[in-house]
Amino acid sequence: GINAETWIIGSGLTGCVAASRPLRKKPTTKIAIIEEGTSPVNGLTSAPFFAPYLPLFPWTKRMCSTYSRNHGSVIGGSCAIAEGPFIVKGLKEEYDSVADTFGCPKFKLYEHYFETILSYAEGASKSKGGTLPVSFPTLRQLNSDINARFQQSCIAGGLRPISSTSADCDGFGPTQALLINGRRCRPTDLISQYNIDLFAGTSAASLILKDRRVEGVSVMPSHSKKAGAVALSASEVVLCGGGIGSPALLLRSGLGPAEHLKGNCKIDIPELGQSVIEAPQISIPFRVGTRNISKSVNLANVQPLYRSYKSYVEDGSGPLASFAEWQAFVRGSDDRSAPNCRLTLSTAYTNGLPTISEEGFTVNIALTGTHERGKLLPIMGSSTETEVQYQYSYCGTEANLQSLDEGVLWSTMLCDCSSNVKYSIGDEHPFKNLQAAAAPPHLAAPETTKEYIKAMVTGSGDVYGACPLGSVTDSNTMRLKGVSNVIIGDVSVIPRPMA
């Protein structure tokens, strides 16, 4: 076997942070990282604009996780294949509540962390204390006729502008995509200066347990169906495999609910994988009657897209350097104490697939919270191997369906020029000159909107909560309860829906 003081499962942002912190204090620390993916495809796949299209093509599909396109099966994790890393805003009150309820005081530092990250981003250099040289998209990338009209609609709809450099998430403003000259940040830059063993193309099949302690990690080639395991000796294991990857590894190792693992259960952890959180989302495409104003992939836009490509290759700027430009946090009804929907604008027409004829833009509607809970369930095979199935119903409750319906209403009010809503800035809708209209015909009749939502709803890809603080993960040490040397280092520990 190969010995290391600490084995880290996953080379995403949390995995690289987990590896770099002890090495800053003691560079001789022996650390190894296991990553199921390989190096990301370079070239245009590094452009944020192409992130939604990566799962559609055979040569890039391998970069995306089985469970969600937002979870990268690649060195660098989801930050290497998404538009980011992304700063996702949240409500300070919710983080404070988690800190108080579960005895995890560091959650109270959320606002401090957020503002510190933003100061790094604004400085765009390590000299100001940041760990990655990152920056916001420039106005050149954000300014377009569609963006300007979206801002006008938000103001007319009663939403207030919010600063991109604050933790506020009640209003509208640009998305916080952190990029290096338009290209995605590589979390592996955090560890490139250290002597770390990185095992790429390698899957962690299971943890090797003895007396409630992990003695090693059983690994195999990522694309192998057989668990021809090689044992790697481990003093400590840090799980950074993501909201599904980490709990799935624990279940395959016999850690989890005894009622589901049955004879394969080694340590009974009843709550593990039983309360998975993933907010539902739906995308509404809008057609426009004016050509060459968006980043839609169509025949009429061949020349503008080619110019955008040249601009991106030259200096990482231009329209290809971003995909989602603006977001609005909205309340579906006046009696809600906080926004329940996040609307994200993309100035490209997409309905799941590239189109060669349509011109327009897309509004993605995601709930800031959810009333649903999913499960990770082990599937026992004929041998001792255990597979894991992810089960989730995004619209199983009327509350989720109602919230999505409210989000759809907001999107059409803001962006459909046929909307009957009276605007405070005048009678003319900001999108009237573009002849913008929601593409799905179902939205013209309110009584069929919910049926359309049920048919088209998907998950946001932001999965967490399978190893919640308190019941599965110790709130102070972040260690897996019942096992002495396993630390959970990713979002799977967040115990409740967070906006």
N, C-alpha and C positions, 0 to 999 in steps of 0.2 A: 504494500500500500504506500501511499504518499502522505507524509505527515505535515500538518500545519497546526498552528495554535488556534486559528479561527478559520472555519469554512463559511463562506457566504454564498447563499443560493440566490442567484439573480444578479445581473450586472446593470440593472437600471439605475435611475438616479439615487434611490435609497441604498442600493447595494454598493454603489461607488462611494457614497458618503460614508457608509458604515465601514468601508475598507480604508478610506483616507484618514479618518479622524484618529484612530490609534497609531497610524504610521507617522502622523505629524509629531506625536509625542515620542514615539520610539520607532525610528525607521527600520530597525532590524527585526521588527515583529514579523513572524511568518504567517502570512495571510494568503488564502487561495479563494478564487471565485469560480463557481460552476455556472455556466450559461448555456442554455439549450440552443440558442441561436448562433449564427455566425456573423461575419461582418456585413453591415448593411450595404445594399446596392448603391453605388455612388451615381453622380450625374444628376439628371433631372429629378430622381427620387429624393434628392435632398431638398428640393423646393417644396415649401409648405403647401403650395397650391395643389399639388398632386396627392396629398395625404389621403383624401377620401377615395381615391381611385386605386390605391395600392392592392386591396384585396381582389381586384377584378382581373388581374393579369397573372398568368402562371409564373413569370419571372420575378414578380414582386409579392405574390401571395404567400410565399414561404416566410416572409418577414412578419406576418401577422399571426397572432395567437389563434388557437382553435376556438377559444371562447369568445373573443371580442377583437374587432379590428383595432381597438384602442390600446390593446395590450401587445407590446412588441415582442416577438420571438426573434430577437436580434441583439447583438452586442450594443449596449446602451439602452435597451428596453424601449418602452413606448415613446420616450423622448427622442429616439432616433427615427421614428416613423410618423410622428404626429407633429402638429404645429406648435413646437414649443421647445423646452418645457413651458407649460402653461401655468400662469398664476391663476388659481381658481379662488375667487373671493368667497368669503363666508361671513356669517353673522357672529360678531364677537360674543354676544349673549349666549349663543349655543355652545361655543368653546368654553366659556366660563362655567356653564351649567355642567358640562362633562367633567371639567376639573373638580367642581364641588361634589358632584354625585359619586364619582368613581375614585376620588382621592388622587388625581393626577395633576399636580399643580402646574406642570409645564404647559398644559393646554391654555392656561390663562395668559401666556406670553404670545398668543396668536397674533395680536395686532402688532406687537413689537417685531416679531419675525417677519411679518408681511412688509412693514415699512422698511425694515433693514434690507430685505431682498430688493425692494424697489430702489433703494439708494444705491445698491450695487449695480442695478440695471441702468440707472441714470448715469452713473459714472462710467459704465461699460469698460471697466478695467479692474484688474486684480489689485492695483495700487490703492484702491479705495476700500479694500477689505473683502471684495467679492471673490468667490471661489471659481466662478465661470465668467468669461468675458461676454456679457450679454447686453442686449439693448432692445428697445421697443421698435416696432415698425415705424417708419418715418411717415410724415404727412404725404409724401409723394406716393407711398404705397396705399394710403388710406383714402385719399381724396378721389372722389368720383361723383358723377351726377347722382347715382343711386345712393351713395353714402350721405350726400348732402340732403337729399329728399327724406331719407330715413330719419335724420336728425330733426328736420322740420316737423315730420309727423310725430316724433316723440314729444317734442315741445308742445305741439298743438294738442296732443293727447293728454297733457297734464303731467308728463314725466319731467323730472329735473335732471340736468346734467351732473354727472359725478366725475371726479378727477380720476385719471388712470393711476395716480400715485397715492391713492388712499385705500383703506380697507372697506370703504363704503360700498354697499351693493343694494342700493334702493334708488333706482333711476336708470339713466342710460349713459354709455360712454364707450370708448374703444376697448377691444379685448386686449388682455395683457399677454401677448405672445412674445417670449423672450428668444431672440435670435442673434446670431453672429453674422452681421452683414447679410441678413436675409436667409442664411442657412441655419439649419437646426443646430442647437448646442449638442455636443457629444459629452454625456456624463463621464465617459472614460477619460476625458482630459483631467479629471480630478485625481486619477491614479496613475497616469502615464509616467510620472517622474519616479514612481516607486517600483521596487522589485516584487511584483505580485504574480503568482501563478494564475493565469486565466485559462480555464478549460472551456473553450468554445465548442459548440456542436455537441454538448454533453448534457444529458438529462439526469437529474437526481431522481432515481427510481424509488428509493425509500431510505429511511434513517435506520441505522443499526443500533438497537437498544439493548441495554443490559442494566438491570437494577435501577430503572427509572433514570437512566443516563444514556445519552447518545455517545457511542464509541466510534462511530464512523458513518460514512455516507455511501450507499450503494448507487453506482452510476452506470450509465450505458450510453452508446451513441444516440443522438436525438431521434434519428429516423429509424431506429431499430425497433422491431416488435417484440424482441426477446430481451428479457432482463438478464443478459449475460453480465452480471454485476461485477464491478471492480471495487473492492473495499478501500475507502480512503479514511485514514485515521483522523479523528477530530477531537480536539479538546473542548471546543465551543462551536456551536452552529448558529448563524444568524440568518433567518429566513427573510428574504427580500424578493420573493417571487411574485408579489402582487396579490390583489384581493381574492383571486381564485387559486393561483399557483401555489401559494404557501399552505393554505388549508388542505388543498388536494394532496400535497406531499405528505402531510400529517396523516390524512386518512389512509393513504396507500401504505403508510408505515404501521398501521394498526392503532393509531391514536385518534379517538373520537367516540361517538355514541356507541355503547356496547349493543344496543338494540338493533343498530344498522350493520355494524361490523361483525356481529355474531362471533363465530369461532376465531376470527382473525383479530379480535380486539386484544391489544396488549395493555393499554391503559384507557380506562373509561373516562372520557371527557364529554359529558352529555350535551353541552351547548355548542360544541365545535361544528361549524358549518350549518347550523340550524336557523340562523337569522341573518341571511345574506341581504344586503341592501344594494339596490341599483335603481336609480331614477329612470322612469320611462321617458321617451322622447318621440317626437314626430316631426318630419320635415315637410314644409309647405312650399312648393315651387310656384313662382309668379312669372307669368309671361309679360313681356313688354312689346310695344309696337314699334320701338325705335331700335335700329341696328347699331352694332359696334359700340355699345356703351358699357358692356359687362365683360367678365372673363369667361363667359360660357364657351364651351368647346363646340363650335359649329362651323360650317363651311364659310359663312360670312365673316367669321372672326379670324380666319387663317392669317391674314397679314398683321392685324393687331397683336395676335398671340405670338407670332414670330418676332415682332419687335420687342415684345415683353420678354421673350426667351433671350434675345441678344442682350437686353439690358440686365437681365438676371445673371447671365454668364459673365458679363463685364465686371459688375460690382455688387452683385447680390441684391439689387434694388428692383423696383418696378412691381407690377401687379402679381407676378409669380411668387413674390416674397411673403405673401400672406394669403390665407384662404377665407377665414372669418374675420371681418373687420370691426363690426360694432355689435354691442349687446345691450339689451334692455331688461331690467328686472321689474316685473309687473305684478300687480295684485289682480286676481280674477274678479274680486268683489270688494266693495268699500269696507266691509266689516273684517277683512283679514288684517291681522296685526303686522304682517311682513309679506314681502313678495313671495308668491308661490310658483311663478314661472320665470324662466330665463329665455329670452328670445335672442338668438344669435343670427346676425345677417351675414350672408355670403354673397358677393356680387358675381355669382356664377349660377346658371340654371342647372340643377341636378335633381333627378328623381330616382336616385340609386344607381343610374348608369349614365355614362357620357351620352350626349345627344348631338346629332350632326345638323339639326335644324332649328332648335329652340333658342330663343334669346331671352334672358331675364335674370332673375336672382332667386335665392332660396332663404327662407327663414326657418331655422331649427328651433323647436319648442321643447324645452326640457323642464321637468318639475324640479324645484329646488329641494323638495322633500318627497317622500313616498309613503303610502300607507301599506304597501306590500312588503312581504319578506319572502326571500327565496331560500333554497336549500341546496347544499352539496351532499349528494347521497352516494355511498359506495355501491358499486355493482360487483357482486362476488362472482368470479369466474369458476371454471371447473378446477383450476389449480389454486395455488395460494395467492395469485396475483389479484390485485384489487384495482378496478377502474373507477373513475369518479364522474358522476353526471350532475350537471348544473340544471336545476329546475326553478323557473320563475314565471309568474303570471303578471304582466305589466299593467293590465287593466282588469284585474280580478275584483277590485273594489269600486264602488260607485264614486268614492271620493277621488281616486286617481283619474277616472274617466271624466268627472266633472271639471277637475283642474286642467286637464289637457284641452277640454272643450273651451274653457275660458281663455287658455293660451291661443288657441286657434282664432277665437273671436278677436283677441288683441292683434294678432298678426294681420288679419284681414282689415281690421279698422285702420291700422297704420299704413298698410301697403297696397290695398286694393282700392283703385280709384272709384269703384262703384259703391264703396262703403257709404252708408247713409248717415254716418256719424257727423254731427255738426262740429266743425273745427273752430277753435277760438281765434285763429289767425285769419279767418275768412271762410267763404263758402267753397272755395276751390281746393280740392284735395291736392297735396304736394306731388302725388304720383300721377295726376291727371294727364299732364303733357306726355308722359311716357306710356300712357294707356295700359298701366299695370293692372293685372287681374290674376287672382288665384287660379292656378291651372286645374286643380281637381274640381270637376263639375259638382261633386257632392256638397261642396261648401256653399253652393248657391241656395241650398235648401237646409235650413237649420235642423230640421227633423232627421236628416240623413248624416249630419256631421259626425255624430257619435259612432255610427256604423263604419264610417270611413276611418275614424281614429282606431277602432278595434282592429280593422284590417291592416293598418299601416304602422301601428305603434311598434317600436323596438326599444332596446335598452340603450342607455347613454354610454355604456362601456365603463363608467366609473363605478367599479364594484368594490364593496368593502363590508366589514362587519362580521366576517365568518369566524374571527378569533377575537371576540369583543373583550375590552378591558373589564376586569372584575370577575367574570365567570370563567374565562378561558386564559386570559393574559393578565399577569400581575400588574397592577396599575403603577407601581413604583419602580419595579425592576425591568418591566417589559418582558419577563421570562414566561414561557409556557408553563402553566400550572401542572404539576405532576411530573415534570421533567426538569432536572437541575441545570442543564447547560444548553437550553435552546431559547434564543431570543427572537421575538417576533418584531421585525423592523419595518413593516409596511402598513398600508391603509387598512388591512384586514382587522386591525385592533380597534378601529373607530366603532363605538358601540351603538350609535343611533343616527338617524338621518341628519345630515348637515346641509344647510343651504349653500 
